[in-house]
Amino acid sequence: MIMMSINVRDNASPALRRLVTRLGSPRGGLLVAARAVCNQLKQHFRAKDAAEPNKLGGNRTHFWLQIGHSVSQPIVSGATSVLVSISDPRFRQKLLGGEITPKRAKLLTIPVHPAAYGRRASVLEQTLGIKLQYIVQGRGAAVQALLVGPGKEGSWGFGIIYYLLVGSVHQAPTPGALPSEGSMLATALGAFRKWAERLIARAGGTI
C-alpha cells in the first residue's frame, strides 16, 4: 500500500531541547505532538471537503473526508522523530500531481456529466438503465473519443456526453492538499512543549 508520510523531527528550539534533557526520553511527548498533527490533518481535510464540492455537481463522493479517515495513528520512529501516515493511495497523486494512465483498460474515462461523477461507465449504465456508445468526433489533432448515452443535450446531435476517453492525463498538484509545513511544525512543537511543561510542573520543577 502506498502511503504519504509526515515526519515530525527534532527541530525544536534550544528551550525545548533543554526540556527534553531534563525529562529524559521524549517518546511520550513525540506521540502527543504527532496526535496534534493528526487532528490538524483531519480538520484540514474536513474543511476542504466542506469548501470544495465537485465541479460537475451531482452526487458527492466526499473524497477529502475519505482522505481524512485514512490518517493513521502515529508511530514513533527512532529517538527523535515520529511518523504520521495518510494511507489512502489516491492522496499521493493529489499532493504531487503527475501523469495518470489506465491500469486495466486502454483508455481513461473522464467524467464530463454530473451523473457520471464518481461512477464507472458500467455502473452508470446500470444506474440509468442506458447503453453507452463509443463515438469519435473531430478530425486530426482535434479528434475526441466519447462515451455517449441516448437523449439530447444542447446542440449535440448524437446524444448526451457522459465521458471523454483519453490515453493519459497530466494532473497538477492540488493547492492546499496539506496544511503548510510551518503550521504542522508549529502544531507539533506547541503540543510537545505543553506536554513537557506539565511533566515538569508535576515534578515540582520550573522551566
N, C-alpha and C positions, 0 to 999 in steps of 0.2 A: 504494500500500500504506500502511495506517495504521500508524504506529509510535509507541510511547511512548518519550520521550527523557529522559535524566537529564543535566543539565549540572553538571559539577564546575567551579565558578567560583573566581576568585581571592579567596577569603575567608580567606586564610592569616593566621596570626598575624604580628605585627611581626618576630619572629625569622625566620620563613620568608621574609618579604618581603626581609629583608637578605640571606638566602642567594641569592635569585633575582637580586638586584642584583649580587652577586659573580660569579654564574655566567653572566650574560648571558641568552640565550634559554632559557626554561623548557620548550620543546617536549618534550624527552626526558622530563623529569620529569612533565609532564602525561600523557604516554602511559603511563608507569609507574603513575601514580595511577589512571588510568582502567582499566588492566588489573586492578589490585587490586579495583576496584569490580565489574568484570565477573565475576571469580572469586567475589566475595562474593555477587553475584546468583545465579550458578549454584548455589552451595552452598545458598543460601536456598531456591531452587525445588526442589532435590533433597530438602531436609529437609521441605518442605511435601508433596511427593509421597509421602514415606515415612510422614508423620504423618496424612495426610488421605485415606484411601480413600473411594471414592464411597459415598454414604449408602444407596443402594439395594442395594449388593452386586453380585454378578455380575462379569463381566469388566471389568477396569480399562482406561481409555484413557490413563492416565498423563499427564493434562493438564499438570500442573506441570512434568514433565520436558520436555514439548514446549515449554513457555514458556522453560525454561532453555536449550534448544537454539537458541532464536531470539535470544538475547543476542548482539549484534553486536560486531565488533571496534571499538575506539574510534577516533574521528576528531577530530583537533584542530580546534577551531572558534574562530578568532581568536587573539589573542596570549595570552589568559589563561584560556581555557576549553577543555574537551574534551567530546565528545558520546558517550554510550553509549546505544544504541537496543535496544529489545525489539521485534522486527519482527512477531511474531505478532499479527494484528489482534484476536484474542479477548481479549488481555490488557487492553486499554483498558476493556472492559466490566467485567472483574473488579476493576480498580483504582478506577474511578469509579462503577460501577453505572449505573442508568438504565433507560429503557423499552426492551423488546425487542419488535419487531413482525415479522411474517412478511415475507419478501422476495419469494418466488416463489409462495407459496400464500396462501390466505385466512386460515388458522389456524395457530398454532404447535402442534406435537406435543410435549407434555411427558411424558417417560418416568415411569411410576409403578410399573414392574415391573423386577426385576433384569435380565431377558432383553432389555429394551428399552433399557437404558442404553447410550449411545454408538452407537445404531443408528437409522437412518431406518426408518420403518414398512415401506417396500418391502423393505429389507434383512432386517428381522425376518421378514417373510412368507417370503422365500426361505430363510432360515436354518432356520426351524422348520417349513417346509412347511405353512403355515396361510394362511387368508384372514381378514383383519381386517374387522370390521363396524363401521359408524358407528352409534352408539346415543346417543340423547338421553334423559336421565333427569331427574326432578325437575320442579318447576313454578315459574313466576315467576322471582324472582331466584336461586333455588336450582338452576335448570336447568344441567345439565352435558352437554357433548358428549364422547363417549368413543370410543376405538378398542378393540374387544374381540375376543378370539380364542376359539376353542372350548375347552370344559373347564369345570371348576368351581373356584372359589376362595372359601373362606369361605362366607358366606350369599348371595353374589350369584347371582341366578337366570339371568343372561344371559351367563355365561362369564367368562373371565379378562380383567381390565382391564390393558391394556398402556400406553395413552397417554391423557392428558387433553388435549382440544383447547381452546385459548383464543385470543382475538383479539390479546392482548398480555399481557406480564407485566413487572412492575417488579422489577428486581434491585438489591438493596442492594450497596454496595461490599463486597468481600471483606476481612475483617480480616486484616492482616498480608500483604497481597498483595506489598508491597515491604518490605525492611528499613527501619527508621526513617531519616529524612533525616540525623539526627545521627550514626547509626552509619556510614552511607555516607560522610559528610563526614570522619569520623574515619579511616576506612579510606583514603580518598584522600590526606588530609593526612599520615598516617603514612607511606604509601608514598613520597610526594613528598619528605618530609624525609629518609628513608633514602637516597633517590637523591642528593639534594643533598649529604648528608654524605659519601657515598662519593666523589663527584667532587672535593670539596674535599680529602679525605684523600689522594687520588691525586695531587693537585697539590701536596701537601706543606703545605697550609694547615691552619688550625684554625678552628673555629667561634667 
